[in-house]
Amino acid sequence: MKRFFETNGLHRKLEGWPLVFTVLVTLSILVGGIVEFLPLVLVKSTLPRIESVKPFTPLELAGRDIYIREGCHNCHSQMVRPFRDEIERYGEYSKPGETIYEHPFLWGSKRTGPDLARVGGKYPNLWHVRHMENPRSTSPRSIMPPYDWLLRKNLNFSILSTKLSRLAAIGVPYTQQEIEQAATDAQTQARAIAADVAANQGPPALQDKEIVALVAFLQRLGTDIKAQPSAAPTP
């Protein structure tokens, strides 16, 4: 193509017509952009879906926001790479479909602390409470700072319906009933976690504190991939 233009002297003419040259370049960029972008619009999803992966519960979603607010993702990644040493230490490597409902993604790349992609169910609820209150009480060599205010600061349940509705607007499949019952569902899950902590001689009356939301979120991480998708109802 270049030789064709040079042979016919067309490149000299185009260079002499700056407006025409600009229009042609713009059209070329638009065509290239459309070719690249259109398949992403037409294809329903570019990520492989995993049937057992579900959106976060309202309490887990609140815990995720606390996790982001406190900068936990700056020291803990949530992505096990497909290498033998990582799989042996952290568990099954991470799949793209696991985070399809996360906004934003928290994969991360820095590991001052261990990867948390598979931490769900690894420790009891009380362990997480003690760890956040004083990391050295559970991990003597930890350099993590304490987050003891999470045991004292009240959780705002009233904004959870709004959070779910905003996520539903961008494609997270929350039903209208789940949105309306967000606060009630979160309080029910919070009471269950707080009761478990208290029953194991942990701090009492945590059901309305931010710590239970963070514990709920941490206990969810990596568990969906282990769950079996529910069977389709028999007609």
Stockholm file with secondary structure:
# STOCKHOLM 1.0

chainA/1-235         MKRFFETNGLHRKLEGWPLVFTVLVTLSILVGGIVEFLPLVLVKSTLPRIESVKPFTPLELAGRDIYIREGCHNCHSQMVRPFRDEIERYGEYSKPGETIYEHPFLWGSKRTGPDLARVGGKYPNLWHVRHMENPRSTSPRSIMPPYDWLLRKNLNFSILSTKLSRLAAIGVPYTQQEIEQAATDAQTQARAIAADVAANQGPPALQDKEIVALVAFLQRLGTDIKAQPSAAPTP
#=GR chainA/1-235 SS CHHHHHHHTHHHHHHTCHHHHHHHHHHHHHHHHHHHHHHHHHSSCSSCCCTTCCCCCHHHHHHHHHHHHTTGGGTCCCCCCSSHHHHHHHCSCCCGGGGTTCSSCCCCSCCSSCCCTTCTTTSCHHHHHHHHHCGGGTCTTCCCCCCGGGGTSBCCGGGHHHHHHHHHHTTCCCCHHHHHTHHHHHHHHHHHHHHHHHHTTCCSCCTTBHHHHHHHHHHHTTTGGGSCCCCCCCC
#=GC SS_cons         CHHHHHHHTHHHHHHTCHHHHHHHHHHHHHHHHHHHHHHHHHSSCSSCCCTTCCCCCHHHHHHHHHHHHTTGGGTCCCCCCSSHHHHHHHCSCCCGGGGTTCSSCCCCSCCSSCCCTTCTTTSCHHHHHHHHHCGGGTCTTCCCCCCGGGGTSBCCGGGHHHHHHHHHHTTCCCCHHHHHTHHHHHHHHHHHHHHHHHHTTCCSCCTTBHHHHHHHHHHHTTTGGGSCCCCCCCC
//
